[in-house]
Amino acid sequence: MSIKIVIVGSTGKLGTMLLNYTYKNSIKIYGITCYKNNKKLENQKKRYNINKSYVLSDIDDRKNFFNLLEKKINIIYFLDFGSYSLTYINHFLKFNKRSIIAVANKEIIIAGGHLLQLKIKKTKNIFIPLDSEHFSLLNSNINKDNVRKIFITASGGPFYFNKKINLNNVNSKLVLSHPKWKMGKNNLIDSSNFVNKILEIYELSYIYNIPLNKIDFLVSREAYIHSIIHYNDNTLSFNCFLNDMIITLSKPLSFFYEIKPMTMNQNYFHNYNLNIEKPIDKRFSIFNYRKQLFKLNHSEQIRLMIINNFAHKLYLSNKLQYSNIVKYIMSEIKRNSMTVNLNTFNSILRFISSLNKKYKTNV
């Protein structure tokens, strides 16, 4: 049987990493997409001998991609950015059952909410979250009734372990310089002020159907511990693995191919990898809003996601101070606190479209 694998967002860092891995392991990719980077997409198509490619900013290509989603696809990766891909998942679910849906796009997960997860289960598809924190919980026996608390971890970004830095005076070079990873500017900003952990907590709540009040985060500098589960029977489960995205990206492939295990370096059993701490640092304003953030409903979470993206633009264009990003987000949410009933994918997309127009974003 020919396994059909489609990658949405193949020209990004994760897509490039996945294509290199599949090529080295003689795994054939059926289709790839980008939004605008058609030059790199065409190079990928030729280099890896891929049958189908689509530039999704092109109307005709987008129509053809919708047609592709009506065929049987065994694995579909969403490695792109933005909630519009919710339309692609929705279309895919109308025609595909018992497929693997692998997602690294947090906008899709938050925008789709419980509705997306319910539809995936009803169509007997398998959902694989690719972010390390959510992926680390994949093999755990967790539900809203058997856990007391779930903690995901943060590495601390560029500032947490530099206590002498005054966040009122940091420049963009420091903000955009993560000590461990290379990421896009939006992710770097979110990592530096811990907004990314709030968004990941929302994701976890939807993926595993866990109430927000049972989720929190801790700081683990070495990023070896990805999550900790505190069960109701007072046992603890520490979920650890090498901080290598190939571990998560290769998991969907393991349903159809034999994946070679990675060699474990003995250094990863040293105590410093297991150091964790509760984040208590008055420099980060996100901690002042923790209670409010954990009470936001679905439409308010989407507002936060889009307003946060707009705040990035303001900051990067020197129209908003770094130390005021979180305060600005919370004031905008409070100013527009009306709850919106989001019970269909179309209502979600209309709501997102209205917010994108208002804040001139594309999330």
PyMOL commands that set and color helices and strands:
alter all, ss='L'
color gray80, all
select helices_A, chain A and resi 13-24+38-47+59-68+83-95+106-122+132-135+172-175+185-193+195-208+212-214+245-250+252-255+266-269+271-274+285-293+298-316+322-335+345-359
alter helices_A, ss='H'
color red, helices_A
select strands_A, chain A and resi 5-8+31-34+52-55+75-78+100-103+126-129+147-154+215-219+225-231+236-240
alter strands_A, ss='S'
color yellow, strands_A
deselect
rebuild
show_as cartoon
